[in-house]
Amino acid sequence: MSAPTTPRPTLPSPATATRTTGTTRVNWRIRFAILSVVWGFSFLLIKVGTQAYAPFQVAFGRVLFGALALLAVLLVRREALPRGRHTWAHLTVAALLLNTAPFSLFSYAELSIPSSLAGICNATSPLWGMALSMVALSEDRPTRRRFAGLGLGFLGVLTVLGAWQGFSGIDAKGTALALLASLCYPIGWIYVRRTLASTPGSPVALTGAQLLLSTFQLLLVSAVFTTAPGAFPLWPTLSVIALGALGTGMALQMQYGLVGEVGPTTAQMVTYFIPVVATTAGVLILGEQLHWNTPVGAAVVLAGAALTQTRPGAKPARPA
């Protein structure tokens, strides 16, 4: 749901991106737009799914159908899952940090906050990521521009939450859960970068294995903390299936294809369009209320996030 700030191991070259990801050579801008819409609508689908299922069950359905989608791709390509106990051990931790925890937290958050607010909270991931990487990754040095971006981004968060009004009208618990979910992603990315950067295997194979492990994790958690649903209403069920197959399986495969074709700098810019789509979908389809401070604060958050991602003297990646 939140675009990776660093590529997975053994990313394909632009010349072989189509063959490696199995994605037809549709113009990258069209795929970029589709990915923005799919990930933006994920928050609406979570909201609809929680109307009939427990949050852990929504998260379980999401990783289950996401895993099935990627395993189907691997089956068609006749590609095996990664091997080695150490690889699977690291993937187990990655599954917890990048799938099990954030997917569950977002589902619980949307029990009490609008899907549009959850989408905006997701946009804080680059801010958390830059703050953490400056501490955990030696190559990410603090700069004035990055510090300014962090300050601007978190000022935007306070604007979204209406800090000057004492955060009135905002569910503190739900918002905190959504922000915690967005924090899980950069922690997971840093872990993957440190432990799986040289692991052989395509991104689809590694991600498929990761989602498979998350499926078992959430199956266990759901069995312990929830009761089996007594009915399977049509729209919530379809929402969970779409959330997994499209918003997790297809979207991740498409994201890695974009990274291979246009580079991570351009591909990760999809993060900045997700809250726009999430807010629009929440207002137009779910009838969620929108106050002036929400879009203004979201714009400030995205400006701060973009500022933290710029590197002095670096040139943006150009499409292949």
C-alpha positions in Angstrom: 0.0 0.0 0.0 2.9 2.2 0.6 5.5 2.2 -2.1 8.9 0.9 -1.1 11.6 3.6 -0.7 14.3 1.1 -1.6 14.2 -1.6 -4.3 14.1 -5.3 -3.4 17.1 -7.5 -4.2 17.9 -8.4 -7.8 15.7 -5.9 -9.4 15.3 -6.3 -13.2 17.1 -4.0 -15.6 14.9 -1.7 -17.7 15.6 -3.9 -20.8 14.3 -7.0 -19.0 11.6 -5.5 -16.8 8.8 -6.8 -18.9 10.0 -10.4 -19.0 11.0 -10.5 -15.3 7.8 -9.1 -13.9 5.4 -10.6 -16.4 3.9 -7.2 -17.0 3.0 -6.3 -20.6 4.7 -3.3 -22.0 1.9 -0.8 -21.3 3.2 2.8 -21.1 4.7 3.3 -17.6 2.6 6.4 -17.0 -0.6 4.4 -17.4 0.7 1.7 -15.0 1.7 4.5 -12.6 -1.8 5.9 -12.7 -3.4 2.5 -12.2 -1.1 1.8 -9.2 -2.1 5.1 -7.7 -5.8 4.4 -8.0 -5.5 0.8 -6.8 -3.5 1.7 -3.7 -5.6 4.8 -3.1 -8.8 2.7 -3.1 -7.3 0.2 -0.7 -8.4 2.3 2.2 -12.0 2.4 1.0 -11.9 -1.4 0.6 -10.6 -1.8 4.1 -13.5 0.3 5.4 -16.0 -1.8 3.5 -14.4 -5.0 4.6 -14.5 -4.1 8.3 -18.3 -3.7 8.0 -18.7 -7.5 8.0 -15.4 -8.9 9.2 -13.0 -8.4 12.2 -9.9 -6.4 11.4 -7.6 -9.4 11.7 -9.9 -11.2 9.3 -9.7 -8.4 6.8 -5.9 -8.4 7.0 -5.9 -12.2 6.7 -8.0 -12.1 3.5 -5.8 -9.4 2.1 -2.6 -11.4 2.4 -4.2 -14.7 1.4 -5.5 -13.4 -1.9 -2.4 -11.3 -2.4 -0.3 -14.5 -1.9 -2.5 -16.5 -4.3 -2.2 -13.8 -7.0 1.6 -13.8 -6.8 1.9 -17.6 -6.5 -0.2 -17.9 -9.7 2.3 -15.6 -11.4 5.2 -17.8 -10.2 3.4 -20.9 -11.4 2.9 -19.5 -14.9 6.5 -18.4 -15.0 7.7 -21.7 -13.5 9.7 -19.9 -10.9 10.3 -21.4 -7.5 10.0 -19.8 -4.1 13.3 -18.8 -2.4 15.3 -21.4 -0.5 17.3 -21.5 2.7 16.3 -21.4 6.4 18.0 -18.0 6.9 16.1 -16.5 4.0 12.8 -17.8 5.3 13.6 -16.6 8.8 14.3 -13.1 7.6 11.2 -13.2 5.4 9.2 -14.1 8.5 10.3 -11.0 10.2 9.7 -8.9 7.0 6.2 -10.4 6.7 5.4 -9.3 10.3 6.7 -5.7 9.8 5.5 -5.1 6.2 2.3 -7.0 6.1 0.9 -8.6 9.2 1.3 -5.6 11.6 0.5 -2.6 9.3 -2.4 -4.4 7.6 -4.0 -5.3 10.9 -3.3 -1.8 12.4 -4.9 0.0 9.4 -8.0 -2.3 9.7 -8.4 -1.6 13.4 -7.8 2.1 12.8 -10.6 2.3 10.2 -13.1 1.1 12.7 -13.1 4.6 14.2 -11.5 7.0 11.6 -12.5 7.8 8.0 -10.7 5.9 5.2 -9.5 9.3 3.9 -7.6 10.0 7.2 -6.1 6.6 7.1 -4.8 7.3 3.6 -3.3 10.6 4.7 -1.6 8.8 7.7 -0.1 6.4 5.2 1.6 9.3 3.5 3.7 9.9 6.5 5.7 6.7 5.8 8.4 8.6 3.9 8.8 11.0 6.8 9.2 8.1 9.3 11.5 6.4 6.8 13.8 9.3 6.5 14.0 9.9 10.2 14.8 6.3 10.8 17.3 5.9 7.9 19.3 8.8 9.1 19.9 6.8 12.3 20.0 3.2 11.0 21.6 3.6 7.5 25.0 5.2 7.3 24.5 6.4 3.7 21.6 8.6 4.6 23.2 11.6 6.1 21.2 14.4 7.8 21.0 17.6 5.7 19.2 20.9 6.3 16.8 20.1 3.5 15.9 16.8 5.0 15.4 18.2 8.5 13.2 21.0 6.9 11.2 18.3 5.1 10.7 16.4 8.3 9.6 19.5 10.2 7.3 20.5 7.4 5.8 17.0 7.1 4.9 16.7 10.8 3.5 20.3 10.7 1.2 19.0 8.0 0.2 16.1 10.3 -0.7 18.5 13.1 -2.7 20.5 10.5 -4.7 17.4 9.4 -5.4 16.6 13.0 -6.5 20.1 13.9 -4.0 20.6 16.7 -5.0 24.2 17.3 -8.5 22.9 18.2 -7.2 20.4 20.7 -7.6 17.6 18.2 -11.4 17.8 18.6 -13.4 15.5 16.4 -10.4 13.2 15.8 -10.4 9.7 17.3 -7.0 9.6 19.0 -6.8 5.8 19.2 -7.7 5.2 15.6 -5.3 7.9 14.3 -2.5 6.6 16.5 -3.0 3.1 15.1 -2.9 4.4 11.5 0.3 6.4 12.2 1.8 3.3 13.9 0.9 1.3 10.8 2.7 3.8 8.6 5.8 3.6 10.8 5.9 -0.2 10.4 6.7 0.1 6.7 10.1 2.0 6.9 11.1 -0.3 9.8 10.4 -3.2 7.6 12.2 -1.7 4.6 15.3 -1.0 6.7 15.3 -4.6 8.0 14.9 -6.0 4.4 17.7 -3.8 3.2 20.0 -5.0 5.9 19.2 -8.7 5.8 17.9 -9.6 2.3 19.7 -7.2 -0.1 21.8 -9.9 -1.6 19.3 -12.7 -1.5 18.9 -14.5 -4.9 15.5 -14.6 -6.4 13.1 -12.2 -8.1 11.1 -9.6 -6.2 7.9 -11.5 -7.1 9.2 -14.7 -5.6 10.5 -13.1 -2.4 7.3 -11.1 -2.0 5.1 -14.1 -2.7 6.9 -16.0 0.1 6.6 -13.1 2.4 2.8 -12.8 1.8 2.6 -16.6 2.3 4.3 -16.3 5.7 2.0 -13.4 6.6 -1.0 -15.5 5.7 0.0 -18.2 8.2 0.7 -15.5 10.9 -2.7 -13.9 10.5 -4.4 -17.3 10.2 -3.0 -18.1 13.7 -3.9 -14.7 15.1 -7.4 -14.7 13.7 -8.0 -18.2 15.0 -7.0 -17.1 18.5 -8.6 -13.7 18.8 -11.7 -13.8 16.5 -14.6 -16.1 15.8 -15.3 -17.4 12.3 -17.8 -15.2 10.4 -21.3 -16.5 10.3 -22.0 -15.0 6.9 -20.1 -13.7 3.9 -21.9 -10.5 2.6 -21.2 -9.8 -1.0 -19.7 -6.3 -1.0 -17.4 -6.7 2.1 -16.3 -10.1 0.7 -15.5 -8.7 -2.8 -13.7 -5.8 -1.1 -11.4 -8.1 0.8 -10.7 -10.2 -2.3 -10.0 -7.1 -4.4 -7.9 -5.7 -1.6 -5.7 -8.8 -1.7 -5.6 -9.8 -5.3 -5.4 -6.2 -6.7 -4.2 -3.9 -3.9 -1.5 -6.3 -2.7 -0.7 -9.0 -5.3 -1.1 -7.2 -8.6 0.0 -3.8 -7.2 3.3 -5.0 -5.8 4.1 -6.8 -9.0 3.3 -3.6 -10.9 5.4 -1.5 -8.5 8.5 -3.7 -9.0 8.0 -3.5 -12.8 8.0 0.3 -12.5 11.1 0.3 -10.4 12.9 -1.8 -13.0 11.7 0.5 -15.9 11.9 4.0 -14.6 14.0 3.7 -11.4 13.0 3.8 -7.7 13.0 7.7 -7.5 10.2 8.0 -10.1 8.3 4.9 -9.0 8.1 5.8 -5.4 6.4 9.1 -6.3 3.2 7.0 -6.4 3.2 7.5 -2.6 2.2 11.1 -3.1 -0.9 10.3 -5.1 -2.3 7.7 -2.7 -3.8 10.1 -0.2 -5.4 12.2 -3.0 -7.2 9.1 -4.4 -8.1 7.8 -0.9 -9.6 11.2 0.1 -11.5 11.5 -3.1 -12.9 8.0 -2.9 -13.8 8.4 0.8 -15.7 11.6 0.2 -17.5 10.7 -3.1 -18.3 7.0 -2.5 -18.5 6.7 1.3 -19.8 10.2 2.0 -17.0 11.0 4.5 -16.8 14.6 5.6 -14.0 16.8 4.5 -12.9 19.9 6.3 -10.5 22.5 4.9 -7.6 21.4 7.2 -7.6 17.9 5.8 -6.5 18.6 2.2 -4.3 21.5 3.2 -2.5 19.4 5.9 -2.2 16.5 3.4 -0.6 18.8 0.9 1.9 20.0 3.5 2.7 16.4 4.5 3.4 15.5 0.9 5.5 18.5 0.4 7.6 17.6 3.4 7.8 14.0 2.3 9.0 15.1 -1.1 11.6 17.4 0.4 13.1 14.6 2.5 13.5 12.4 -0.6 15.5 14.9 -2.6 19.3 14.6 -2.6 21.5 17.6 -3.3 23.0 17.3 -6.8 21.1 14.2 -7.6 19.2 13.9 -10.9 15.8 12.2 -11.0 15.6 8.9 -12.8 14.5 9.2 -16.4 12.1 6.7 -18.0 13.7 4.0 -20.1 
